[in-house]
């Protein structure tokens, strides 16, 4: 699932007439950079939630074979994923943010190579804080023994994960953040992480576009 329903307020004024996933970095919409990460991995179906200026995004994605699910109200990340689960097969699903760029191996491929349903219910891509371009906040997680995660520490969530559908379905309500799911899993020792070995840039603000383009040029990716 691609998360693409946000209002893009931090990206203003570039989002006054287009949704944030259609803002271009290195001549390509952000959501196409995200789709590149899934190329060749055999992931199907691919679904994107939409909300703000939804018709523009839906028209862009239709020729690419991406299913779109329009949210009449914003459901946040957890609620958006829960709403989409009936259209996504399998006991676990990949999710990917659409406001970042990556270099190096696909984060989705890295997740697939490290997924172990026997000891984890969510596996998150992590970026060391000192390599998290465009990210203004502190770290999100600490990486502990056997890849388990705890809150606080020197790693930033890199916008990609595999998560067990049952962990999302267990949360009551329609509107909620994935943070609620992660905190519950961390308390049970079932939240894990793996470090992305390539480059990463959070493209949440206009000034981050130049950082992302420089990263892509340096990495030869995108």
C-alpha positions as CSV (number, residue, x, y, z in Angstrom):
1,X,0.0,0.0,0.0
2,X,1.2,3.5,-0.9
3,X,0.2,6.2,1.6
4,X,-0.9,9.1,-0.7
5,X,-3.9,10.8,1.1
6,X,-2.3,13.6,3.0
7,X,-3.1,17.3,2.6
8,X,0.6,18.2,1.9
9,X,0.4,21.4,4.0
10,X,4.1,21.3,4.7
11,X,4.8,21.3,1.0
12,X,2.9,24.5,0.3
13,X,2.8,26.4,-2.0
14,X,3.7,23.5,-4.3
15,X,0.6,21.7,-3.2
16,X,-2.0,24.4,-3.9
17,X,-2.9,22.9,-7.3
18,X,-1.6,19.3,-7.0
19,X,-1.4,16.6,-4.3
20,X,2.0,16.1,-2.7
21,X,2.6,12.7,-4.4
22,X,2.6,14.5,-7.7
23,X,5.3,17.1,-6.7
24,X,8.3,16.3,-8.9
25,X,11.8,15.5,-7.8
26,X,14.4,15.1,-10.5
27,X,11.7,15.4,-13.1
28,X,9.6,12.6,-11.7
29,X,6.5,12.7,-9.4
30,X,7.3,11.5,-5.8
31,X,4.8,8.7,-6.1
32,X,6.6,7.3,-9.2
33,X,9.8,7.2,-7.2
34,X,7.9,5.1,-4.7
35,X,6.6,2.8,-7.4
36,X,10.1,2.3,-8.6
37,X,10.9,0.7,-5.3
38,X,8.3,-2.0,-6.0
39,X,9.5,-2.7,-9.6
40,X,10.5,-6.3,-10.3
41,X,9.5,-7.6,-6.8
42,X,6.2,-9.2,-8.0
43,X,4.1,-7.2,-5.6
44,X,0.5,-7.2,-6.6
45,X,-1.9,-5.6,-6.2
46,X,-0.5,-2.2,-5.4
47,X,-3.0,0.2,-3.8
48,X,-2.8,3.9,-3.0
49,X,-5.2,5.8,-0.8
50,X,-6.3,9.3,-2.0
51,X,-8.1,12.3,-0.6
52,X,-6.7,15.8,-1.4
53,X,-7.2,16.5,-5.1
54,X,-7.9,12.8,-5.5
55,X,-9.0,12.9,-9.2
56,X,-5.5,14.2,-10.3
57,X,-3.8,11.4,-8.5
58,X,-6.2,8.7,-9.6
59,X,-5.8,9.8,-13.2
60,X,-2.0,9.6,-12.9
61,X,-2.1,6.1,-11.3
62,X,-4.7,4.4,-13.4
63,X,-2.4,3.8,-16.4
64,X,0.2,2.3,-14.0
65,X,-2.2,-0.4,-12.8
66,X,-2.4,1.0,-9.3
67,X,-5.7,0.5,-7.4
68,X,-6.9,3.7,-5.7
69,X,-9.1,4.0,-2.7
70,X,-10.5,7.4,-2.0
71,X,-11.0,8.4,1.6
72,X,-14.0,10.8,2.2
73,X,-12.3,11.7,5.5
74,X,-8.7,11.4,6.4
75,X,-8.2,8.2,8.3
76,X,-4.5,8.7,9.3
77,X,-2.0,6.0,8.6
78,X,-3.4,3.2,10.7
79,X,-7.0,3.8,9.8
80,X,-6.1,4.2,6.1
81,X,-4.3,0.8,6.1
82,X,-7.2,-0.8,8.0
83,X,-9.6,0.5,5.4
84,X,-7.5,-0.9,2.6
85,X,-6.9,-4.3,4.0
86,X,-10.0,-6.0,2.4
87,X,-8.4,-5.3,-1.0
88,X,-4.9,-6.5,0.0
89,X,-4.3,-10.3,0.2
90,X,-1.9,-12.1,2.5
91,X,-1.3,-12.3,6.3
92,X,1.2,-9.4,6.0
93,X,1.4,-6.4,3.8
94,X,4.0,-3.9,2.6
95,X,3.4,-0.2,3.1
96,X,5.4,2.7,1.6
97,X,5.3,6.4,2.2
98,X,5.3,8.6,-0.9
99,X,7.1,11.6,0.4
100,X,10.7,10.3,0.3
101,X,13.3,9.1,-2.1
102,X,15.8,6.2,-1.7
103,X,19.0,5.1,-3.3
104,X,20.7,1.8,-3.0
105,X,18.7,-1.5,-2.8
106,X,14.9,-1.2,-2.7
107,X,13.7,-0.9,0.9
108,X,10.9,-3.3,0.1
109,X,13.4,-5.9,-1.1
110,X,15.4,-5.4,2.1
111,X,12.3,-5.9,4.2
112,X,11.4,-9.1,2.3
113,X,14.8,-10.6,2.9
114,X,14.6,-10.0,6.7
115,X,10.9,-10.7,7.4
116,X,10.4,-13.5,10.0
117,X,6.7,-13.9,10.9
118,X,7.7,-16.3,13.7
119,X,9.2,-13.5,15.8
120,X,7.8,-10.2,14.5
121,X,4.5,-8.6,13.6
122,X,6.0,-5.5,12.0
123,X,9.4,-4.9,10.4
124,X,10.4,-1.3,9.8
125,X,13.1,0.2,7.5
126,X,15.4,2.4,9.6
127,X,17.8,5.2,8.7
128,X,20.5,6.4,11.1
129,X,19.7,9.9,12.2
130,X,23.0,11.3,10.8
131,X,22.0,9.9,7.3
132,X,18.4,11.1,7.4
133,X,18.4,13.9,4.9
134,X,15.6,16.4,5.2
135,X,14.5,15.1,8.6
136,X,14.4,17.8,11.2
137,X,13.3,15.8,14.2
138,X,15.0,13.5,16.6
139,X,15.4,9.8,16.1
140,X,12.3,7.6,16.4
141,X,13.6,4.2,17.6
142,X,16.4,2.4,19.3
143,X,17.6,-0.8,17.8
144,X,18.0,-3.5,20.4
145,X,18.8,-7.2,20.5
146,X,17.7,-9.4,17.6
147,X,16.5,-6.3,15.8
148,X,13.7,-5.4,18.3
149,X,12.7,-1.8,18.5
150,X,12.1,0.6,21.4
151,X,11.0,4.2,21.3
152,X,13.7,6.9,21.3
153,X,17.2,6.5,20.0
154,X,19.2,7.2,16.9
155,X,17.2,5.7,14.1
156,X,14.5,7.4,11.9
157,X,11.6,5.4,10.4
158,X,12.4,5.3,6.7
159,X,8.8,5.1,5.5
160,X,8.6,1.4,4.5
161,X,7.5,-1.6,6.5
162,X,5.9,-5.1,6.4
163,X,3.1,-5.4,9.0
164,X,0.8,-8.3,10.0
165,X,-2.7,-7.5,9.0
166,X,-4.0,-8.9,12.3
167,X,-2.1,-6.3,14.2
168,X,-3.9,-3.5,12.3
169,X,-7.3,-5.2,12.4
170,X,-7.0,-5.5,16.2
171,X,-7.2,-1.7,16.7
172,X,-10.7,-0.5,17.3
173,X,-12.0,2.6,15.5
174,X,-11.6,4.0,12.0
175,X,-9.2,6.9,12.5
176,X,-5.8,6.1,14.1
177,X,-2.1,6.3,13.6
178,X,0.2,3.4,13.0
179,X,2.0,4.5,16.0
180,X,-0.7,2.9,18.1
181,X,0.0,-0.4,16.4
182,X,3.7,-0.1,16.7
183,X,3.6,0.8,20.4
184,X,1.4,-2.3,21.1
185,X,3.8,-4.5,19.2
186,X,6.9,-3.1,20.9
187,X,5.4,-3.9,24.3
188,X,5.2,-7.5,23.2
189,X,8.6,-7.6,21.6
190,X,7.1,-8.1,18.2
191,X,8.3,-4.7,16.6
192,X,11.5,-5.1,14.7
193,X,13.7,-3.0,12.4
194,X,16.3,-3.3,9.7
195,X,18.7,-0.6,8.5
196,X,18.5,0.7,4.9
197,X,22.0,0.5,3.5
198,X,21.5,3.2,0.9
199,X,20.5,6.8,0.9
200,X,17.2,8.3,2.1
201,X,15.7,11.8,2.0
202,X,12.4,13.0,3.6
203,X,10.8,15.2,1.0
204,X,8.1,16.8,3.2
205,X,9.0,20.4,2.5
206,X,10.0,22.4,-0.6
207,X,13.5,23.0,0.6
208,X,14.1,19.2,0.7
209,X,13.7,18.8,-3.0
210,X,17.2,20.0,-3.7
211,X,18.6,17.6,-1.1
212,X,16.7,14.7,-2.7
213,X,17.9,15.6,-6.2
214,X,21.5,15.8,-5.0
215,X,21.1,12.4,-3.3
216,X,19.7,10.8,-6.5
217,X,22.4,12.3,-8.6
218,X,25.1,11.1,-6.3
219,X,23.5,7.6,-6.0
220,X,22.8,7.2,-9.7
221,X,19.3,6.0,-8.8
222,X,15.9,7.5,-9.8
